[in-house]
Amino acid sequence: GSSGVGAGHLCVFPFIYDGIQYQSCTAYADEDDGLWCSTKTDEFGYYLSDYWGDCLCQTAPSTTTVTSTVTATATLASCHTVGSSGVGASHLCVFPFTYAGIQYKSCTSVDSDRLWCSTKTDAFGNTVSGQWGDCLCQTATSSTTVKSTVTTTATLASCHTVGSSGVGAGHPCVFPFTYAGIQYKSCTSVDSDRLWCSTKTDAFGNTVSGQWGDCLCQTETSSTTVKSTVTTTATLASCHTVGSSGVGAGHPCVF
């Protein structure tokens, strides 16, 4: 509108007028009972004379942030020697190792009818002569799952009637409502010099004649956060005997 500083100026909240602090537009002390707000305050938050204007508020849409679910799985190999070939049983394999100019990152059967690995390498990663053995690898699998975190923030508008026009003050607004063939989801100033809303609609959503009032909206913010959950699952390696001691090789360990 053209009152006060005119249209297009942002409202400043909170502001203090006549000793009262306002967090939203007000109809206080307005001769026409219209909504207004301060557009500038002093360092103490008090309304500055002439810095005001007729008020129109719009609500911000709700926002939802969803973080993705991440699942990581790792398979680790633990390899050692078995049998009597080379260095014999129970020596840890060394990876990577280089043999005949080729680098290996796991056990190999090159130049042998069984899998084998190096148990010692020189400064250049080459297999030291005689430092090898037949190979047995056991695996352990672990997995970690991080469940999604959902944060939802919504800004809701609560609107009701003020003043004596229409049905008077204290009635909740009804949204959406249809007036003159147009649907409204917030207060409107169509055919009026002040914001107004419907307080009752028929079965088709149309404003019931006389069921309206001057409008005041207040906002409230709600927030919901679901914290992340971490689940860890581990599969342990099976164990068995090697060599000729005790019962000999090939018997499962009991735990």
C-alpha positions as CSV (number, residue, x, y, z in Angstrom):
1,G,0.0,0.0,0.0
2,S,0.9,3.7,0.1
3,S,0.7,4.2,3.9
4,G,3.8,5.0,5.9
5,V,7.0,4.3,3.9
6,G,4.9,2.7,1.1
7,A,5.2,-0.7,-0.5
8,G,8.2,-3.0,-0.9
9,H,9.9,-2.5,2.4
10,L,10.8,-5.4,4.7
11,C,9.2,-5.6,8.1
12,V,11.6,-5.7,11.1
13,F,10.8,-8.1,13.9
14,P,10.7,-7.8,16.8
15,F,9.9,-4.2,17.3
16,I,8.7,-2.2,20.3
17,Y,5.8,0.2,20.0
18,D,4.1,2.0,22.9
19,G,6.0,-0.2,25.4
20,I,4.9,-3.5,23.8
21,Q,7.2,-5.8,21.8
22,Y,5.7,-7.3,18.6
23,Q,6.9,-10.5,16.9
24,S,4.5,-10.1,14.0
25,C,2.3,-7.5,12.3
26,T,-0.3,-5.8,14.5
27,A,-3.5,-3.8,14.1
28,Y,-2.8,-1.9,17.4
29,A,-3.4,1.9,17.3
30,D,-4.4,1.8,13.6
31,E,-7.5,3.9,12.9
32,D,-8.7,1.6,10.2
33,D,-7.8,-1.5,12.2
34,G,-5.4,-2.6,9.5
35,L,-2.3,-4.7,10.0
36,W,1.1,-2.8,10.0
37,C,4.7,-3.3,11.0
38,S,7.8,-1.3,11.7
39,T,10.4,-1.1,8.9
40,K,13.2,0.4,11.1
41,T,14.1,0.3,14.8
42,D,16.7,2.0,17.0
43,E,19.5,0.2,18.7
44,F,17.2,-0.8,21.5
45,G,14.5,-2.3,19.2
46,Y,12.1,0.6,19.4
47,Y,10.0,1.6,16.4
48,L,11.2,4.8,14.7
49,S,8.6,7.4,14.0
50,D,7.3,7.3,10.4
51,Y,9.1,4.0,9.6
52,W,6.1,1.7,9.2
53,G,3.9,0.3,6.5
54,D,0.8,-1.8,5.8
55,C,1.7,-5.4,6.3
56,L,1.7,-8.5,4.0
57,C,3.2,-11.8,5.3
58,Q,4.0,-14.9,3.3
59,T,5.1,-18.2,4.9
60,A,8.3,-20.1,3.9
61,P,7.8,-23.6,2.5
62,S,8.9,-26.6,4.6
63,T,12.3,-28.1,3.9
64,T,13.5,-31.7,4.3
65,T,17.1,-32.8,4.2
66,V,17.9,-36.5,3.8
67,T,21.4,-37.9,4.0
68,S,22.1,-41.1,2.0
69,T,22.7,-44.5,3.5
70,V,26.3,-45.8,3.2
71,T,27.3,-49.4,3.4
72,A,30.9,-50.4,3.3
73,T,32.2,-54.0,3.2
74,A,35.8,-55.0,3.4
75,T,37.3,-58.5,3.0
76,L,40.8,-59.0,4.5
77,A,43.1,-61.9,3.8
78,S,45.5,-63.5,6.3
79,C,47.9,-65.9,4.6
80,H,50.6,-68.2,6.0
81,T,52.5,-71.3,5.0
82,V,51.5,-74.9,5.5
83,G,53.2,-78.2,5.0
84,S,57.0,-78.9,4.9
85,S,58.0,-77.4,1.6
86,G,60.3,-74.3,1.6
87,V,60.5,-72.8,5.1
88,G,57.8,-75.2,6.4
89,A,54.5,-74.3,8.1
90,S,53.3,-71.3,10.1
91,H,55.3,-68.5,8.5
92,L,53.4,-65.4,7.5
93,C,53.2,-64.6,3.8
94,V,54.8,-61.3,2.7
95,F,52.9,-59.2,0.1
96,P,53.6,-57.8,-2.4
97,F,56.6,-59.9,-3.5
98,T,58.5,-60.0,-6.8
99,Y,59.5,-63.4,-8.4
100,A,61.2,-63.7,-11.7
101,G,60.5,-60.1,-12.5
102,I,56.8,-60.2,-11.7
103,Q,55.1,-58.7,-8.7
104,Y,52.5,-60.7,-6.8
105,K,49.9,-59.4,-4.3
106,S,48.5,-62.8,-3.4
107,C,49.6,-66.4,-3.5
108,T,50.6,-67.9,-6.9
109,S,51.1,-71.3,-8.4
110,V,53.8,-70.2,-11.0
111,D,56.5,-72.8,-11.3
112,S,54.6,-75.1,-8.8
113,D,51.6,-77.4,-8.7
114,R,50.5,-75.7,-5.4
115,L,49.8,-72.2,-4.3
116,W,52.8,-70.6,-2.6
117,C,54.0,-67.3,-1.3
118,S,57.2,-65.5,-0.2
119,T,58.0,-65.2,3.5
120,K,60.8,-62.7,3.1
121,T,61.9,-60.1,0.6
122,D,64.9,-58.0,0.0
123,A,65.1,-54.2,0.0
124,F,63.7,-54.2,-3.6
125,G,60.8,-56.5,-2.8
126,N,62.3,-59.5,-4.5
127,T,61.8,-63.0,-2.9
128,V,64.8,-64.1,-0.9
129,S,66.0,-67.5,-2.2
130,G,64.6,-70.3,-0.1
131,Q,62.2,-68.0,1.8
132,W,58.9,-69.4,0.6
133,G,56.2,-71.9,1.5
134,D,53.0,-73.5,0.4
135,C,50.1,-71.1,1.0
136,L,46.9,-71.0,3.0
137,C,44.7,-67.9,3.2
138,Q,41.8,-67.2,5.5
139,T,39.4,-64.3,5.1
140,A,37.6,-62.1,7.6
141,T,34.7,-60.0,6.3
142,S,33.4,-56.9,8.1
143,S,30.6,-54.6,7.1
144,T,29.5,-51.3,8.5
145,T,26.2,-49.7,7.7
146,V,25.3,-46.1,8.5
147,K,21.6,-45.5,8.5
148,S,20.2,-42.3,7.0
149,T,19.7,-39.2,9.0
150,V,16.5,-37.2,8.4
151,T,16.1,-33.6,9.5
152,T,12.7,-32.0,8.8
153,T,12.0,-28.3,9.5
154,A,8.6,-26.8,8.8
155,T,7.4,-23.2,9.2
156,L,3.7,-23.1,9.8
157,A,1.4,-20.1,9.7
158,S,-1.4,-19.7,12.2
159,C,-3.9,-17.1,11.0
160,H,-7.0,-15.7,12.7
161,T,-9.3,-12.7,12.5
162,V,-8.8,-9.4,14.3
163,G,-11.0,-6.3,14.6
164,S,-14.7,-5.9,14.2
165,S,-15.2,-6.4,10.5
166,G,-17.0,-9.5,9.2
167,V,-17.3,-12.1,12.0
168,G,-15.2,-10.0,14.3
169,A,-12.0,-11.0,16.1
170,G,-10.7,-14.4,17.4
171,H,-11.9,-16.7,14.6
172,P,-9.4,-19.1,12.9
173,C,-8.9,-18.6,9.2
174,V,-9.8,-21.5,6.9
175,F,-7.4,-22.4,4.0
176,P,-7.7,-22.9,1.2
177,F,-10.8,-20.9,0.4
178,T,-12.4,-19.8,-2.9
179,Y,-13.6,-16.3,-3.5
180,A,-15.0,-15.0,-6.8
181,G,-13.8,-18.1,-8.5
182,I,-10.2,-17.9,-7.3
183,Q,-8.6,-20.2,-4.7
184,Y,-6.5,-18.6,-1.9
185,K,-4.1,-20.4,0.4
186,S,-3.3,-17.4,2.5
187,C,-4.9,-14.1,3.5
188,T,-5.7,-11.7,0.7
189,S,-6.5,-8.0,0.2
190,V,-8.7,-8.5,-2.9
191,D,-11.7,-6.2,-2.9
192,S,-10.5,-4.7,0.4
193,D,-7.9,-2.3,1.7
194,R,-6.8,-4.8,4.4
195,L,-5.8,-8.4,4.5
196,W,-8.7,-10.8,5.2
197,C,-9.5,-14.5,5.2
198,S,-12.5,-16.8,5.1
199,T,-13.6,-18.4,8.4
200,K,-16.1,-20.9,6.8
201,T,-16.4,-22.6,3.5
202,D,-19.1,-24.8,1.9
203,A,-18.7,-28.3,0.6
204,F,-16.9,-27.0,-2.6
205,G,-14.5,-24.8,-0.7
206,N,-16.3,-21.5,-1.5
207,T,-16.4,-18.8,1.1
208,V,-19.7,-18.7,2.9
209,S,-21.3,-15.2,2.6
210,G,-20.5,-13.1,5.7
211,Q,-18.0,-15.6,7.1
212,W,-14.8,-13.6,6.9
213,G,-12.6,-11.3,8.9
214,D,-9.5,-9.1,8.9
215,C,-6.5,-11.3,9.1
216,L,-3.5,-11.7,11.4
217,C,-0.9,-14.5,10.9
218,Q,1.7,-15.7,13.3
219,T,4.5,-18.2,12.5
220,E,5.9,-21.1,14.5
221,T,8.8,-23.4,13.6
222,S,9.0,-27.1,14.4
223,S,12.0,-29.3,13.8
224,T,12.4,-33.1,13.9
225,T,15.8,-34.9,13.8
226,V,16.4,-38.6,13.6
227,K,19.9,-39.3,14.6
228,S,22.1,-41.7,12.6
229,T,22.6,-45.3,13.7
230,V,25.7,-47.4,13.1
231,T,25.5,-51.1,12.8
232,T,28.7,-53.2,12.5
233,T,28.8,-56.9,11.5
234,A,31.9,-59.1,11.5
235,T,32.4,-62.6,10.1
236,L,35.4,-64.2,11.8
237,A,37.9,-66.6,10.0
238,S,37.7,-70.4,10.6
239,C,40.8,-72.0,12.0
240,H,42.3,-75.5,11.6
241,T,45.5,-77.3,12.5
242,V,48.7,-77.5,10.4
243,G,51.9,-79.4,10.5
244,S,52.5,-82.8,12.2
245,S,52.3,-81.8,15.9
246,G,49.5,-83.1,18.1
247,V,46.7,-84.5,16.0
248,G,48.4,-83.3,12.8
249,A,47.0,-81.1,10.0
250,G,43.5,-80.6,8.8
251,H,41.5,-80.6,12.1
252,P,39.1,-77.7,12.8
253,C,39.9,-75.7,15.9
254,V,37.2,-75.7,18.7
255,F,36.3,-72.4,20.3
